[in-house]
Amino acid sequence: MGILTDVVFAPAVGPMKGLLWLAQVIAEQAERTLYDEDVIRAALLDLEEALEAGEIDEAEYEEQEEILLERLKTARERLRSGS
């Protein structure tokens, strides 16, 4: 019965499975980018340059720095745990 059900519902379920697979791939790539240490370090440098250029104030710098440092901490924890 399982094969027959797969064949009958393939036109409806197939595209949905493909869409779910694509969403999963995109989510995994976004997560890898979010926790990529090189990307985070580059963002910290950009943030410092923006502060020095007067594009942002000290409060904005500290707020954004805290977020980036938390991401860096999480990235390192994920690397240690093997995720």
TABELSUL-V769985 format. One record per residue. N is the residue number from 1. RES is the residue in one small letter. SS is DSSP state (H for helix, E for strand, L for the rest). NEAR is the number of other C-alpha atoms within 8 Angstrom. Layout:
N/RES/SS/NEAR  N/RES/SS/NEAR
This chain:
1/m/L/4  2/g/H/5  3/i/H/6  4/l/H/7  5/t/H/8  6/d/H/8  7/v/H/7  8/v/H/7  9/f/H/9  10/a/H/8  11/p/H/7  12/a/H/7  13/v/H/8  14/g/H/9  15/p/H/8  16/m/H/8  17/k/H/8  18/g/H/8  19/l/H/8  20/l/H/8  21/w/H/8  22/l/H/8  23/a/H/8  24/q/H/8  25/v/H/8  26/i/H/8  27/a/H/8  28/e/H/8  29/q/H/8  30/a/H/8  31/e/H/8  32/r/H/8  33/t/H/8  34/l/H/9  35/y/L/12  36/d/L/9  37/e/H/9  38/d/H/6  39/v/H/10  40/i/H/13  41/r/H/8  42/a/H/8  43/a/H/9  44/l/H/10  45/l/H/8  46/d/H/8  47/l/H/11  48/e/H/9  49/e/H/8  50/a/H/10  51/l/H/12  52/e/H/7  53/a/L/7  54/g/L/7  55/e/L/7  56/i/L/9  57/d/L/8  58/e/H/7  59/a/H/6  60/e/H/8  61/y/H/12  62/e/H/8  63/e/H/8  64/q/H/9  65/e/H/10  66/e/H/8  67/i/H/8  68/l/H/11  69/l/H/8  70/e/H/8  71/r/H/11  72/l/H/11  73/k/H/8  74/t/H/9  75/a/H/11  76/r/H/9  77/e/H/8  78/r/H/9  79/l/H/8  80/r/H/7  81/s/H/6  82/g/L/5  83/s/L/5
